[in-house]
Amino acid sequence: MSLTADDFTGFTTGDPEDDEDESLGDALAELAVDIETDAVEAVRDARERT
């Protein structure tokens, strides 16, 4: 079985709700979640649990 570019046309069509003028990075930044964590504290907590 082989796939061609035509097999993927259904997945590559544009979404009418998308803003085509907005860059991909900006669009992804809107979806991102900013989590602040202390890596040292996280490792200490993990070691204490084991």
PQR file with spaces between the fields and no chain letter, atoms N, CA, C, O and H, PARSE charges and radii, in Angstrom:
ATOM       1  N    MET     1       0.854   -1.177    0.000 -0.4000 1.5000
ATOM       2  CA   MET     1       0.000    0.000    0.000 -0.0000 2.0000
ATOM       3  C    MET     1       0.895    1.233    0.000  0.5500 1.7000
ATOM       4  O    MET     1       1.864    1.306    0.755 -0.5500 1.4000
ATOM       5  N    SER     2       0.576    2.167   -0.820 -0.4000 1.5000
ATOM       6  CA   SER     2       1.349    3.401   -0.871 -0.0000 2.0000
ATOM       7  C    SER     2       0.413    4.594   -0.742  0.5500 1.7000
ATOM       8  O    SER     2      -0.768    4.520   -1.084 -0.5500 1.4000
ATOM       9  H    SER     2      -0.211    2.107   -1.434  0.4000 1.0000
ATOM      10  N    LEU     3       0.951    5.665   -0.253 -0.4000 1.5000
ATOM      11  CA   LEU     3       0.186    6.898   -0.097 -0.0000 2.0000
ATOM      12  C    LEU     3       0.770    7.971   -0.996  0.5500 1.7000
ATOM      13  O    LEU     3       1.984    8.055   -1.180 -0.5500 1.4000
ATOM      14  H    LEU     3       1.910    5.725    0.024  0.4000 1.0000
ATOM      15  N    THR     4      -0.101    8.781   -1.548 -0.4000 1.5000
ATOM      16  CA   THR     4       0.343    9.899   -2.370 -0.0000 2.0000
ATOM      17  C    THR     4      -0.149   11.191   -1.729  0.5500 1.7000
ATOM      18  O    THR     4      -0.918   11.162   -0.768 -0.5500 1.4000
ATOM      19  H    THR     4      -1.088    8.713   -1.398  0.4000 1.0000
ATOM      20  N    ALA     5       0.286   12.295   -2.253 -0.4000 1.5000
ATOM      21  CA   ALA     5      -0.133   13.596   -1.732 -0.0000 2.0000
ATOM      22  C    ALA     5      -1.647   13.766   -1.827  0.5500 1.7000
ATOM      23  O    ALA     5      -2.248   14.446   -0.995 -0.5500 1.4000
ATOM      24  H    ALA     5       0.911   12.319   -3.033  0.4000 1.0000
ATOM      25  N    ASP     6      -2.255   13.164   -2.820 -0.4000 1.5000
ATOM      26  CA   ASP     6      -3.708   13.261   -2.975 -0.0000 2.0000
ATOM      27  C    ASP     6      -4.455   12.599   -1.816  0.5500 1.7000
ATOM      28  O    ASP     6      -5.589   12.974   -1.516 -0.5500 1.4000
ATOM      29  H    ASP     6      -1.766   12.612   -3.495  0.4000 1.0000
ATOM      30  N    ASP     7      -3.837   11.634   -1.175 -0.4000 1.5000
ATOM      31  CA   ASP     7      -4.471   10.957   -0.045 -0.0000 2.0000
ATOM      32  C    ASP     7      -4.616   11.870    1.172  0.5500 1.7000
ATOM      33  O    ASP     7      -5.417   11.589    2.063 -0.5500 1.4000
ATOM      34  H    ASP     7      -2.917   11.330   -1.419  0.4000 1.0000
ATOM      35  N    PHE     8      -3.857   12.943    1.215 -0.4000 1.5000
ATOM      36  CA   PHE     8      -3.853   13.821    2.377 -0.0000 2.0000
ATOM      37  C    PHE     8      -4.585   15.144    2.149  0.5500 1.7000
ATOM      38  O    PHE     8      -4.577   16.003    3.031 -0.5500 1.4000
ATOM      39  H    PHE     8      -3.205   13.170    0.491  0.4000 1.0000
ATOM      40  N    THR     9      -5.202   15.325    1.012 -0.4000 1.5000
ATOM      41  CA   THR     9      -5.854   16.605    0.723 -0.0000 2.0000
ATOM      42  C    THR     9      -6.982   16.913    1.698  0.5500 1.7000
ATOM      43  O    THR     9      -7.239   18.082    1.985 -0.5500 1.4000
ATOM      44  H    THR     9      -5.208   14.627    0.295  0.4000 1.0000
ATOM      45  N    GLY    10      -7.653   15.904    2.206 -0.4000 1.5000
ATOM      46  CA   GLY    10      -8.718   16.125    3.177 -0.0000 2.0000
ATOM      47  C    GLY    10      -8.204   16.677    4.498  0.5500 1.7000
ATOM      48  O    GLY    10      -8.950   17.314    5.241 -0.5500 1.4000
ATOM      49  H    GLY    10      -7.444   14.955    1.973  0.4000 1.0000
ATOM      50  N    PHE    11      -6.939   16.433    4.790 -0.4000 1.5000
ATOM      51  CA   PHE    11      -6.345   16.891    6.046 -0.0000 2.0000
ATOM      52  C    PHE    11      -5.619   18.222    5.923  0.5500 1.7000
ATOM      53  O    PHE    11      -5.254   18.829    6.930 -0.5500 1.4000
ATOM      54  H    PHE    11      -6.333   15.915    4.186  0.4000 1.0000
ATOM      55  N    THR    12      -5.411   18.671    4.713 -0.4000 1.5000
ATOM      56  CA   THR    12      -4.621   19.884    4.509 -0.0000 2.0000
ATOM      57  C    THR    12      -5.452   21.091    4.090  0.5500 1.7000
ATOM      58  O    THR    12      -4.903   22.164    3.838 -0.5500 1.4000
ATOM      59  H    THR    12      -5.707   18.179    3.894  0.4000 1.0000
ATOM      60  N    THR    13      -6.741   20.929    4.014 -0.4000 1.5000
ATOM      61  CA   THR    13      -7.571   22.072    3.640 -0.0000 2.0000
ATOM      62  C    THR    13      -7.660   23.051    4.804  0.5500 1.7000
ATOM      63  O    THR    13      -7.549   22.655    5.964 -0.5500 1.4000
ATOM      64  H    THR    13      -7.187   20.057    4.219  0.4000 1.0000
ATOM      65  N    GLY    14      -7.856   24.307    4.499 -0.4000 1.5000
ATOM      66  CA   GLY    14      -7.910   25.342    5.520 -0.0000 2.0000
ATOM      67  C    GLY    14      -9.172   25.266    6.360  0.5500 1.7000
ATOM      68  O    GLY    14     -10.195   24.736    5.928 -0.5500 1.4000
ATOM      69  H    GLY    14      -7.946   24.629    3.556  0.4000 1.0000
ATOM      70  N    ASP    15      -9.082   25.797    7.551 -0.4000 1.5000
ATOM      71  CA   ASP    15     -10.221   25.878    8.456 -0.0000 2.0000
ATOM      72  C    ASP    15     -10.806   27.277    8.318  0.5500 1.7000
ATOM      73  O    ASP    15     -10.080   28.257    8.486 -0.5500 1.4000
ATOM      74  H    ASP    15      -8.250   26.227    7.903  0.4000 1.0000
ATOM      75  N    PRO    16     -12.098   27.400    8.016 -0.5600 1.5000
ATOM      76  CA   PRO    16     -12.678   28.740    7.830  0.2800 2.0000
ATOM      77  C    PRO    16     -12.632   29.597    9.097  0.5500 1.7000
ATOM      78  O    PRO    16     -12.742   30.820    9.011 -0.5500 1.4000
ATOM      79  N    GLU    17     -12.474   28.980   10.267 -0.4000 1.5000
ATOM      80  CA   GLU    17     -12.396   29.738   11.516 -0.0000 2.0000
ATOM      81  C    GLU    17     -10.991   30.261   11.801  0.5500 1.7000
ATOM      82  O    GLU    17     -10.811   31.108   12.676 -0.5500 1.4000
ATOM      83  H    GLU    17     -12.385   27.987   10.338  0.4000 1.0000
ATOM      84  N    ASP    18     -10.007   29.767   11.076 -0.4000 1.5000
ATOM      85  CA   ASP    18      -8.619   30.200   11.288 -0.0000 2.0000
ATOM      86  C    ASP    18      -8.367   31.561   10.658  0.5500 1.7000
ATOM      87  O    ASP    18      -8.914   31.887    9.604 -0.5500 1.4000
ATOM      88  H    ASP    18     -10.153   29.079   10.365  0.4000 1.0000
ATOM      89  N    ASP    19      -7.535   32.341   11.318 -0.4000 1.5000
ATOM      90  CA   ASP    19      -7.097   33.625   10.777 -0.0000 2.0000
ATOM      91  C    ASP    19      -5.818   33.369    9.985  0.5500 1.7000
ATOM      92  O    ASP    19      -4.759   33.141   10.568 -0.5500 1.4000
ATOM      93  H    ASP    19      -7.091   32.076   12.174  0.4000 1.0000
ATOM      94  N    GLU    20      -5.914   33.406    8.684 -0.4000 1.5000
ATOM      95  CA   GLU    20      -4.777   33.098    7.818 -0.0000 2.0000
ATOM      96  C    GLU    20      -3.665   34.141    7.920  0.5500 1.7000
ATOM      97  O    GLU    20      -2.523   33.862    7.554 -0.5500 1.4000
ATOM      98  H    GLU    20      -6.775   33.591    8.210  0.4000 1.0000
ATOM      99  N    ASP    21      -3.987   35.345    8.415 -0.4000 1.5000
ATOM     100  CA   ASP    21      -2.981   36.390    8.528 -0.0000 2.0000
ATOM     101  C    ASP    21      -2.134   36.249    9.787  0.5500 1.7000
ATOM     102  O    ASP    21      -1.090   36.892    9.897 -0.5500 1.4000
ATOM     103  H    ASP    21      -4.915   35.571    8.712  0.4000 1.0000
ATOM     104  N    GLU    22      -2.556   35.430   10.728 -0.4000 1.5000
ATOM     105  CA   GLU    22      -1.832   35.243   11.987 -0.0000 2.0000
ATOM     106  C    GLU    22      -0.764   34.169   11.791  0.5500 1.7000
ATOM     107  O    GLU    22      -1.028   33.125   11.195 -0.5500 1.4000
ATOM     108  H    GLU    22      -3.404   34.907   10.639  0.4000 1.0000
ATOM     109  N    SER    23       0.438   34.428   12.293 -0.4000 1.5000
ATOM     110  CA   SER    23       1.518   33.460   12.123 -0.0000 2.0000
ATOM     111  C    SER    23       1.265   32.236   12.996  0.5500 1.7000
ATOM     112  O    SER    23       0.537   32.306   13.986 -0.5500 1.4000
ATOM     113  H    SER    23       0.653   35.276   12.778  0.4000 1.0000
ATOM     114  N    LEU    24       1.867   31.126   12.621 -0.4000 1.5000
ATOM     115  CA   LEU    24       1.697   29.885   13.369 -0.0000 2.0000
ATOM     116  C    LEU    24       2.194   30.035   14.802  0.5500 1.7000
ATOM     117  O    LEU    24       1.566   29.531   15.733 -0.5500 1.4000
ATOM     118  H    LEU    24       2.458   31.069   11.816  0.4000 1.0000
ATOM     119  N    GLY    25       3.312   30.723   14.982 -0.4000 1.5000
ATOM     120  CA   GLY    25       3.855   30.928   16.322 -0.0000 2.0000
ATOM     121  C    GLY    25       2.902   31.682   17.224  0.5500 1.7000
ATOM     122  O    GLY    25       2.740   31.326   18.391 -0.5500 1.4000
ATOM     123  H    GLY    25       3.822   31.133   14.225  0.4000 1.0000
ATOM     124  N    ASP    26       2.269   32.720   16.699 -0.4000 1.5000
ATOM     125  CA   ASP    26       1.300   33.487   17.493 -0.0000 2.0000
ATOM     126  C    ASP    26       0.069   32.647   17.820  0.5500 1.7000
ATOM     127  O    ASP    26      -0.470   32.724   18.924 -0.5500 1.4000
ATOM     128  H    ASP    26       2.400   33.009   15.751  0.4000 1.0000
ATOM     129  N    ALA    27      -0.368   31.850   16.857 -0.4000 1.5000
ATOM     130  CA   ALA    27      -1.536   31.002   17.089 -0.0000 2.0000
ATOM     131  C    ALA    27      -1.244   29.964   18.164  0.5500 1.7000
ATOM     132  O    ALA    27      -2.091   29.693   19.014 -0.5500 1.4000
ATOM     133  H    ALA    27       0.070   31.788   15.960  0.4000 1.0000
ATOM     134  N    LEU    28      -0.058   29.386   18.129 -0.4000 1.5000
ATOM     135  CA   LEU    28       0.310   28.401   19.138 -0.0000 2.0000
ATOM     136  C    LEU    28       0.521   29.038   20.502  0.5500 1.7000
ATOM     137  O    LEU    28       0.235   28.420   21.528 -0.5500 1.4000
ATOM     138  H    LEU    28       0.630   29.606   17.438  0.4000 1.0000
ATOM     139  N    ALA    29       1.017   30.263   20.522 -0.4000 1.5000
ATOM     140  CA   ALA    29       1.233   30.960   21.795 -0.0000 2.0000
ATOM     141  C    ALA    29      -0.087   31.197   22.517  0.5500 1.7000
ATOM     142  O    ALA    29      -0.125   31.210   23.748 -0.5500 1.4000
ATOM     143  H    ALA    29       1.250   30.765   19.690  0.4000 1.0000
ATOM     144  N    GLU    30      -1.156   31.384   21.773 -0.4000 1.5000
ATOM     145  CA   GLU    30      -2.466   31.566   22.393 -0.0000 2.0000
ATOM     146  C    GLU    30      -2.939   30.300   23.089  0.5500 1.7000
ATOM     147  O    GLU    30      -3.708   30.363   24.047 -0.5500 1.4000
ATOM     148  H    GLU    30      -1.125   31.373   20.774  0.4000 1.0000
ATOM     149  N    LEU    31      -2.479   29.149   22.608 -0.4000 1.5000
ATOM     150  CA   LEU    31      -2.888   27.870   23.181 -0.0000 2.0000
ATOM     151  C    LEU    31      -1.964   27.407   24.306  0.5500 1.7000
ATOM     152  O    LEU    31      -2.314   26.508   25.070 -0.5500 1.4000
ATOM     153  H    LEU    31      -1.854   29.098   21.830  0.4000 1.0000
ATOM     154  N    ALA    32      -0.800   28.014   24.406 -0.4000 1.5000
ATOM     155  CA   ALA    32       0.207   27.564   25.367 -0.0000 2.0000
ATOM     156  C    ALA    32      -0.198   27.889   26.800  0.5500 1.7000
ATOM     157  O    ALA    32      -0.942   28.834   27.065 -0.5500 1.4000
ATOM     158  H    ALA    32      -0.515   28.745   23.785  0.4000 1.0000
ATOM     159  N    VAL    33       0.313   27.080   27.703 -0.4000 1.5000
ATOM     160  CA   VAL    33       0.103   27.288   29.126 -0.0000 2.0000
ATOM     161  C    VAL    33       1.465   27.552   29.743  0.5500 1.7000
ATOM     162  O    VAL    33       2.399   26.771   29.560 -0.5500 1.4000
ATOM     163  H    VAL    33       0.917   26.313   27.488  0.4000 1.0000
ATOM     164  N    ASP    34       1.578   28.646   30.466 -0.4000 1.5000
ATOM     165  CA   ASP    34       2.844   29.005   31.096 -0.0000 2.0000
ATOM     166  C    ASP    34       2.853   28.455   32.521  0.5500 1.7000
ATOM     167  O    ASP    34       2.058   28.873   33.363 -0.5500 1.4000
ATOM     168  H    ASP    34       0.820   29.281   30.614  0.4000 1.0000
ATOM     169  N    ILE    35       3.750   27.524   32.777 -0.4000 1.5000
ATOM     170  CA   ILE    35       3.847   26.912   34.100 -0.0000 2.0000
ATOM     171  C    ILE    35       5.220   27.240   34.672  0.5500 1.7000
ATOM     172  O    ILE    35       6.253   26.954   34.068 -0.5500 1.4000
ATOM     173  H    ILE    35       4.396   27.184   32.094  0.4000 1.0000
ATOM     174  N    GLU    36       5.202   27.844   35.846 -0.4000 1.5000
ATOM     175  CA   GLU    36       6.459   28.129   36.523 -0.0000 2.0000
ATOM     176  C    GLU    36       6.670   27.083   37.598  0.5500 1.7000
ATOM     177  O    GLU    36       5.784   26.827   38.413 -0.5500 1.4000
ATOM     178  H    GLU    36       4.362   28.076   36.338  0.4000 1.0000
ATOM     179  N    THR    37       7.837   26.488   37.595 -0.4000 1.5000
ATOM     180  CA   THR    37       8.153   25.477   38.588 -0.0000 2.0000
ATOM     181  C    THR    37       9.613   25.591   38.988  0.5500 1.7000
ATOM     182  O    THR    37      10.455   26.030   38.205 -0.5500 1.4000
ATOM     183  H    THR    37       8.557   26.697   36.933  0.4000 1.0000
ATOM     184  N    ASP    38       9.893   25.195   40.197 -0.4000 1.5000
ATOM     185  CA   ASP    38      11.258   25.170   40.690 -0.0000 2.0000
ATOM     186  C    ASP    38      11.774   23.751   40.470  0.5500 1.7000
ATOM     187  O    ASP    38      11.329   22.817   41.137 -0.5500 1.4000
ATOM     188  H    ASP    38       9.209   24.838   40.833  0.4000 1.0000
ATOM     189  N    ALA    39      12.703   23.589   39.546 -0.4000 1.5000
ATOM     190  CA   ALA    39      13.191   22.260   39.191 -0.0000 2.0000
ATOM     191  C    ALA    39      13.848   21.564   40.379  0.5500 1.7000
ATOM     192  O    ALA    39      13.673   20.359   40.564 -0.5500 1.4000
ATOM     193  H    ALA    39      13.065   24.348   39.005  0.4000 1.0000
ATOM     194  N    VAL    40      14.593   22.299   41.173 -0.4000 1.5000
ATOM     195  CA   VAL    40      15.264   21.699   42.329 -0.0000 2.0000
ATOM     196  C    VAL    40      14.219   21.186   43.318  0.5500 1.7000
ATOM     197  O    VAL    40      14.354   20.080   43.840 -0.5500 1.4000
ATOM     198  H    VAL    40      14.735   23.277   41.023  0.4000 1.0000
ATOM     199  N    GLU    41      13.200   21.965   43.575 -0.4000 1.5000
ATOM     200  CA   GLU    41      12.143   21.554   44.499 -0.0000 2.0000
ATOM     201  C    GLU    41      11.385   20.335   43.954  0.5500 1.7000
ATOM     202  O    GLU    41      11.005   19.448   44.719 -0.5500 1.4000
ATOM     203  H    GLU    41      13.090   22.864   43.151  0.4000 1.0000
ATOM     204  N    ALA    42      11.172   20.295   42.669 -0.4000 1.5000
ATOM     205  CA   ALA    42      10.481   19.165   42.053 -0.0000 2.0000
ATOM     206  C    ALA    42      11.285   17.882   42.214  0.5500 1.7000
ATOM     207  O    ALA    42      10.716   16.824   42.481 -0.5500 1.4000
ATOM     208  H    ALA    42      11.480   21.015   42.048  0.4000 1.0000
ATOM     209  N    VAL    43      12.605   17.968   42.054 -0.4000 1.5000
ATOM     210  CA   VAL    43      13.459   16.788   42.228 -0.0000 2.0000
ATOM     211  C    VAL    43      13.456   16.355   43.685  0.5500 1.7000
ATOM     212  O    VAL    43      13.392   15.159   43.967 -0.5500 1.4000
ATOM     213  H    VAL    43      13.067   18.828   41.837  0.4000 1.0000
ATOM     214  N    ARG    44      13.521   17.286   44.603 -0.4000 1.5000
ATOM     215  CA   ARG    44      13.480   16.942   46.023 -0.0000 2.0000
ATOM     216  C    ARG    44      12.177   16.243   46.383  0.5500 1.7000
ATOM     217  O    ARG    44      12.183   15.251   47.112 -0.5500 1.4000
ATOM     218  H    ARG    44      13.573   18.258   44.373  0.4000 1.0000
ATOM     219  N    ASP    45      11.068   16.752   45.877 -0.4000 1.5000
ATOM     220  CA   ASP    45       9.775   16.133   46.150 -0.0000 2.0000
ATOM     221  C    ASP    45       9.728   14.712   45.591  0.5500 1.7000
ATOM     222  O    ASP    45       9.217   13.804   46.245 -0.5500 1.4000
ATOM     223  H    ASP    45      11.063   17.557   45.285  0.4000 1.0000
ATOM     224  N    ALA    46      10.255   14.522   44.397 -0.4000 1.5000
ATOM     225  CA   ALA    46      10.256   13.197   43.779 -0.0000 2.0000
ATOM     226  C    ALA    46      11.117   12.228   44.580  0.5500 1.7000
ATOM     227  O    ALA    46      10.750   11.064   44.743 -0.5500 1.4000
ATOM     228  H    ALA    46      10.670   15.261   43.866  0.4000 1.0000
ATOM     229  N    ARG    47      12.243   12.688   45.073 -0.4000 1.5000
ATOM     230  CA   ARG    47      13.119   11.821   45.878 -0.0000 2.0000
ATOM     231  C    ARG    47      12.475   11.466   47.213  0.5500 1.7000
ATOM     232  O    ARG    47      12.650   10.354   47.713 -0.5500 1.4000
ATOM     233  H    ARG    47      12.541   13.633   44.941  0.4000 1.0000
ATOM     234  N    GLU    48      11.743   12.393   47.782 -0.4000 1.5000
ATOM     235  CA   GLU    48      11.093   12.121   49.068 -0.0000 2.0000
ATOM     236  C    GLU    48       9.965   11.098   48.923  0.5500 1.7000
ATOM     237  O    GLU    48       9.686   10.352   49.861 -0.5500 1.4000
ATOM     238  H    GLU    48      11.601   13.295   47.376  0.4000 1.0000
ATOM     239  N    ARG    49       9.325   11.058   47.775 -0.4000 1.5000
ATOM     240  CA   ARG    49       8.229   10.118   47.558 -0.0000 2.0000
ATOM     241  C    ARG    49       8.711    8.695   47.331  0.5500 1.7000
ATOM     242  O    ARG    49       7.946    7.747   47.508 -0.5500 1.4000
ATOM     243  H    ARG    49       9.552   11.664   47.013  0.4000 1.0000
ATOM     244  N    THR    50       9.968    8.534   46.942 -0.4000 1.5000
ATOM     245  CA   THR    50      10.471    7.174   46.665 -0.0000 2.0000
ATOM     246  C    THR    50      11.203    6.591   47.827  0.5500 1.7000
ATOM     247  O    THR    50      11.683    5.460   47.750 -0.5500 1.4000
ATOM     248  H    THR    50      10.589    9.304   46.798  0.4000 1.0000
